[in-house]
Amino acid sequence: MIRAIPLLVGLGVLTTGALAEAKTYRWVNDQGVVVYSDQPPQVRPGDKERDALIAEALEISGTKKALETIPAQIRAQYDARQTPVRPEDKSRVIRILTDAFRPDVLYSAVRSAFRSNFDTQRMDVVMDKLRSPLFRRIAALELAASEPGARQDLERFAMGLQSDIPPPARVALVLRHEAVMRSADLQIEMAIIASQAVSRSLEPVLTPAQRPTGREIDAVERKLRSQQDPLTRAALVRWLYTYRALTSEELGTYVEFGESDAGRWFAATQRKGLLDAMRAAMDTAARHMASAFPAKR
């Protein structure tokens, strides 16, 4: 089992003279708020076991690995803007965005979401499934399908579906899976937050004439939301590709777990934690940009 993640994430030592030495403790509480105190966080009985289960679940499910791709998504959003920024300013902007959206920061926020919404009985059910050989195999399939090298293979698979149509029962299973996972919705929400993060971060660097207007920002969000249907279709193809090595019985077992109370709880908490983490990172990036660059008039 993965070791428990300690609640204490930072420790500062303040020297108050030759007579005394005081410690300042810094940690993230269950609501995701950074707390400073001269007293260490109180670890309640069972917290270590809870944190160990959360860490193991996020590791086995692939959530921790998925967070590593987010900085690249933010960079892609920035590069797509083609904003008139000086090279030296561009480097600073990228550093600030990359630091705000670090995987370890996002992971900490997702972990906090599970702490604040922890349910022992549901987590017991989740862990029982995640530790099983079938679910570990499925996690490996999902990880392999997300690797950059799998993109061309996925494209060939998608083209082959035109002549090799999957059985209706198989399509029905991936439809049920997407209804629970809502991966297309999540992709849109994350893209909107990433776009907003870049817009807010660039405000101090751009002149008022260069900054996007409220109408332009709304237009970007509408355009992203209009991609719901094609993204859903792409998600279904991706699920068919990812789980192609599973029998219908195996895939059905996985889908049924996702539709269960414990499965829905895990997916919803995971989703909330990720979106909360993205929004918090956006606010952090905006604050650091405002400090790094005096606003242009």
Secondary structure, 3 states (H helix, E strand, C coil): CCCCCCCEEEEEEEECCCCCEEEEEEEECCCCCEEEECCCCCCCCCHHHHHHHHHHHHHHCCHHHHHCCHHHHHHHHHHHHCCCCCHHHHHHHHHHHHHHCCHHHHHHHHHHHHHHCCCHHHHHHHHHHHCCHHHHHHHHHHHHHHCHHHHHHHHHHHHHCCCCCCCHHHHHHHHHHHHHHCHHHHHHHHHHHHHHHHHHHHCCCCCCCCCCCHHHHHHHHHHHHCCHHHHHHHHHHHHHHHCCCCCHHHHHHHHHHHHCHHHHHHHHHHHHHHHHHHHHHHHHHHHHHHHHCCCCC
